[in-house]
Amino acid sequence: MTVRGAVSAALASAGILLAGWQAGAQVAEVQAPVAAMSVGATGGAAAGDGTSGTGSTDSGSSESSTAAGGTYTGASVQTRFGSVQVQITVKAGAITDVKALHLTDDDRKSVQISNRAAPLLRSEALAAQSANVQTISGATVTSDAYLTSLQAAIDAAHL
Amino acid sequence: MGTVISLAFPRDPAPGGHLVDDEFAAATAVVESLFQELDHTFSLYRPDSEANRLARGELLLQNASAAMRTLYADALDWRRRTEGAFTPKRPDGVVDLSGLVKGHAISEAGTSLLALGLHHWCLNAGGDVLVSGSPLPGSTQPGSTPPTSKAWQAGIVDPADRRALVAGYALGAGRRHAALATSGSAERGHHIWRQRGAAEEFVQVSVAAADVVTADVLATAIVAGGAPMLDRAADGWDISVLAVTAEGELLATPGFRS
């Protein structure tokens, strides 16, 4: 069981705990040099290559050139939740955005209608590719995978 | 197999108040001991754990520890609320609370950190995240009313390329959500029991919620229950969802749009 951590002059400091989570055997102790090495490999990916997989698309540029594109506004519909009007944005024949134009907010349910999931372009996902993230969700479940993960790079950058 | 737990603090938790090494050590020790304790009780990988004695039939649920019974009751409640998409029972009938234990452990660890007087931190256990406060406690966002401090930025890993991010999400610092959990088959293989007949629609589902247990359970439930469960979850809870389909397409609730 290892606890690694320090408070540094960086923005945030990370302590890393290796817990034998759901493990019969003790987790292999991670020595600092190993972690530092893995960071050398993944740190670059986090800063540079990591963004290339999802592309550096500029979301607005292709808007006018696509054939089956545009913004469409539906009629206002009375529902049991109140009056609802929806606007969709279509690009290249695919719905890229669904926006609720009119919702009654007087009870909780009426707002939830706008919370349905809709297709999302990768370039539209809240920009994270180049963002300065402090943590990664879904990065690792196992300690082995951790060593090659973005989370490891982030932790090490703060040490 | 182990899970790595990362705990991050701002350099200056409050103006004038330096986080000293002692505090940092105390915080990591508290988190570590809590995870170990829960692991000893609930791990199905430990032959001597209470969970395993229960699974082998050596222990009856009514004689189990209060912690076990409480969590089991919670799990049954989640099964009811997700209409069976989340279940504490494996197909072979063994009670498996591991879908709930990690979220529970993170939640308890967060409570302990607050009890230590630490209000600005980011706790990440195996890719499930809970934050409190801000990475820059003194900061304010330009143009925001009321002024909110900078949020913790969480990235969601791309299931097709673990070194890339597919989306980001702001947590804490007065935002709606302080927790973000991701479930899927990318890391551990197919560890989620799918509902009978449910196709494998989503390879990865991330859920942001106010608390980490809700985020974790619903992420698991949506992977298991597919699009119908995604709709039910988005309608019934104050959450944001980002789902990656088997084809690599994204489905997202409005919270994931800028």
Interface residues (C-beta under 8 A of the other chain):
Chain A: M1 V3 G5 A6 V7 S8 A9 A10 L11 A12 S13 A14 G15 I16 L17 L18 A19 G20 W21 Q22 A23 G24 V27 T42 A45 A46 D49 G50 T51 S52 G53 T54 D97 K99 A100 Q112 I113 S114 N115 R116 A117 A118 P119 L120 L121 R122 E124 A125 L126 A127 A128 Q129 A131 N132 V133 Q134 T135 I136 S137 G138 A139 T140 V141 T142 S143 D144 A145 Y146 T148 S149 L150 Q151 A152 I154 D155 H158
Chain B: M1 G2 T3 V4 I5 S6 L7 A8 F9 P10 R11 L19 V20 D21 F24 A25 A27 T28 A29 V31 E32 F35 Q36 D39 S43 L44 Y45 R46 P47 S98 K102 C122 N124 A125 G126 G127 D128 V129 V131 P135 L136 W152 Q153 A154 G155 I156 V157 D158 P159 A160 D161 R162 R163 A164 L165 V166 A167 G168 Y169 A170 L180 A181 T182 S183 G184 A186 E187 R188 Q204 S206 L230 D231 A234 D235 G236 I239 S240 V241 L242 A243 E249 L250 L251 A252 T253 P254 G255 F256 R257 S258
